[in-house]
């Protein structure tokens, strides 16, 4: 939306509202009764701006003021108006003018009109052009035959607007209207029009309702000619200064012919999304009652859907690329001494007919007592307690209690050159089973272990860099373990083995304080015949040979399998006209399919306005491209556009199970500052295919 355009300031306080005082200066002033004539370098001062003209005539009887010649108005150093002639009634604030040119400094918009008049709260203008590009041969402009500005309603209506790009007309509308303030108003938003080969033309016509300051509602009816009709609606709200949320409901009904042709499992696709965050739920109340300093927050991100097409058919979301939908509710309350957390997770596997046997976390509670002194300053202790309810409608359920208490003694030697820590760690776990078909004994697990550590934190300055090294050598000795009852496969519990561990972190800084090299190394050796002697060797390097070049690599080497178990590598370059980002990830899984894929993005600026880009997401293990795109961008101060071709693979639920669809499409997006933009998208679907990485994935939809 445009702010009030400079032209319209002619009808506001700029043009001498009756309460405004002004001063008139000129080379020559003559009086003839009630007529005052000013000639030569006429200047009029007011508290709102400066007004210049070659000649002026003022009638003191009827308060008419006429300005002739090179009329120039500078309003508060923001709005500049140029015209040849204007007539203003200072008492009624009416005016008329020809050949007016106006420029809005804030909105960067110019306005050129042939004829303008004002009566009371109505300003009318004819034969007008408007643009935010350069005045001579603008890249785009809007030309319209007439327009009306209602100052009271703060709304502009323009008639017969034609949109030009490089003087070529590309769009005509019989009418176009917009408000001149920043207040939200109810009404239709710009429609979304597209085409997909299987669905034919699709149209979304959003309607926006904003009757109150603290909420709004967007209703998005849609029609897909060959597929069916649907309705999505999003309600957004702000309930306090610290909280806000949104609720999205969606429903789409497929035509029977489309369901049969594409063998879909469901003819109806529906769901609900709920998001909410509150950064001060009850902490203020607690602090008042307890005279404390707690902070708290609540985050909700939940989804319910009957199949993946609920996501795919929502025009405001990207296509789903996995099968698992996860809902989370997280709440935490903390101060400098302790932390309370309450969490829940609910999973919907969209490939299943029923999720009654899917294990959920409903809920989990966590308490943490931050480290503090015990008895003497060198002895520290902390407390961790966690309760997790593993729940499902069908199958074994379990409530798990875990408590961990480390007690640590610390002392430094040689002027803090070397640090020594020894800790006693107590751990207890209790598992209570319920909803069981057979009698199972509840489980108990207790263990304690000793940990001895040597630490150092050393820094040294060289001529061109500073080197900091932090190292820790730890020795863990289990003391005792007591275990009873049945432990289900999904029950985790903490167990420590006798081990020796080395951790080293290195930081290299240049003389400007920039961390150009980071290195991390972790290796653990176990002294337990039940397990392999060596843990995975972990090594991470992040290096900036130049500030615009970043190289990073993280690897895990398995001594047990004599191979690299996990590798994550990346390189990025971002300088001047080029931006490049390539990432590779590999993970060896002995009993499952390996994960091996590469993602990349490249963008090259051809000049200050044009650039081209490409992206790739390739599954090396299954030898197929999950997604790729190429495109072209143009960006200028007054407008920009983008053209992109994209292919992607998305899951689809049929009566025969989960399969995938390859979508090929083009997108054209153009934006005209400050009006906004429009986009056109065309997509074509392939026939259903089987892609192993999609039908077996455990990644979440969101």
C-alpha positions, 0 to 999 in steps of 0.5 A: 500500500502507498502512504499518502502521496505528495499530491494529496498534501495539497489538500492537507495542512501543507496548503494553509489550513485556516489555523496556519500562519504564513509570511509572504516575501517578493521583490515587488508587492502592490495593493489594490483594495483587497487584491495583493500582487507579488512579483519576482522570486515569491517566497511563502513561509509556513511552519510546514514548508517553503513555497516558491513561485514567479508570481502570486495574487491574493484576494483578502476578501474571499481568501483566494491565492493564485500561484503562477510560473515555476511553482515549487513546494517543499513540505517538511523536506519530504514531499516536493511538488512542481507545477505551473499554476495553482489556485487555493482558497485559504479559508475553505482549503479548496484548490485547483491546479494544472500540470502538477508534478509531485515526489514523495521522498519517503515512498520514493514515488513520483506523481504527474497529473494534468488537472487536480481539484479539491472540494471539502474532503474530496480531491479529484485528479485526471490524466495521471501517471505514477511510478517509483522509477526514474522520471525519464523513460521509467521501467514501469508506470501506471497511467489512469484516466481519473482518480478520487481521494477521500481524505476522511476515509483515507482511500484512493480510487483510480479508474481505467488504470493501465500498467506499462513496462518500458512503455508497453501496456501489459495489464488493464483494470477498470478500477483499482483502490487502496488505502493511504494509511497503514491501518489494516482494512478488510477486503479482497487480496490479490488472487492467485492464478496458476496451472497444473497439468493434472489439475488444470487451472487453479484459482485462489481468491483470498478475502481478508477480515481485519475488524480489530487491532488484535486479530485478523482472518484470511479466507482462501477459497480455491478451485482446481478445474479438473480436481475439485474445490476447497477452502483454507482459512487462517485466523491470526491473533495477538492476545497479549504484548508477549504472545501471538498465534495462528490457527489454519483450517483446511478442507479439499474435496476431490472429484470422483473422476480425479480420485479414480484416475489417480488412484488416491486413497482419500477423496477428502483432504483436511487438517488443522495447524495451530501455532502459538508462542507466549514469552511470559505466561505465568512468570509475572504472577509468580514473581509478584507472589514470590518476589522472585525473578523467573522467566518462562515461555510457551511454544506450540507447533501442532498439526493434525491431518488425514493425509499429505495432500492437506499440506500440498493443497495449501497455497501458502505452504511448500510441498511436503517432502516426507511422511511424518507430521510432528506436533510439539508443545514446549513450556519452560520456567527458569531463573538463575538457580533452577529450570523447569520444563514440560514437553509433549510430542505427537507423531502422525505417520501419514503412511499408516491407516491408524497411528494407535500403535505409534509411540508418543511422548505425552508428556515429559517433565524436566527439572534442572538445578544449576550448579552451586556450591555445597559446603565449601566453594570448591565443591559443586553439585547439580540435580537433573530429574526427568519424567517421560510418559511413553503413551500409545492406544495400542501396545505397551506404555511406560512412565520413566523416572530418571534422576542424575546428581553429579557432585564435583570438586575443582582445584587449579594449580600453577596459577590456573595453568592446570585444573583438576576435577573429580566428581561422583555421579549418581543415577537412578531410573524407574520404569512403570509399565501400564496398558500391558497384555501380559504381566511385566515387572517394573524396572529399576536401574541404579548406577554411580561412577567416578570421573577424574578430569585434567583441564587447561585453557591456554592462549598465546599471541603471535605476530599475526594471530592469537592461538587459544587451546582448551583441552580436557582429559577425563577418566570415568570409573563405574562404581556399582550397577543394580538392575532389576525388572524388564526393560522394553526396547524403547526405554533408554537409561544412562549407563557409563562404561570405564573409559578415558576421553580426550577433548581438544578445542582450538581457536585461531584469531587474527589481530582484528579478533576474527576467528578464522580457524576452529578445530575440535577433536574427541576420542574415547577409549573404553575398558569394557570387554562387552563393548568395542575398545574405541568410540568413534573418533570425532574431528571438526574443522571450520576454516576461513582462508579469506573472510568470504570463503568458508570450509568446514568438515565434520567426520566420525570414524568408526574403529569398529567397522574400520570406516568413516561412519559419518561425514558432513562437509561444506564450502561457501563463497560469498564475495562481490558477484558470486555466492556459492554453497555446497554441502555433502552429508553421508552416514553409514547405517549397518542395518539400514540404507545409508544416507548420502546426499548433496545440496548446493546453491549458486548465484552469480550477479551479471551486473548491478541488476541481473543475476542467475542462480541454480540449486540442487538436492541430489540423493547419491545413495539412490541415484536420483535428484530430489530437487533442482532449479535454475532461474534468473533475477532482476533487481532494481530500486523500483522493481524486481522480478524472478523466473525459475524452473524447478523439479521436485519429488513429493510424497503422495498417498494412494490406495496402494500405499505411499508413492511419490510424484515428480512436479515440474514447474515454472514460476514467474514473480514480479514486484513493483515497489512499493505496491507489491507484486504478482506471481504466476506458477505452472506445474506439471506432475508425472505419474506416480513413482516409487522412491525409496528415500521417501517411502522409508524416510523418518524425517518430519514434514515440518 
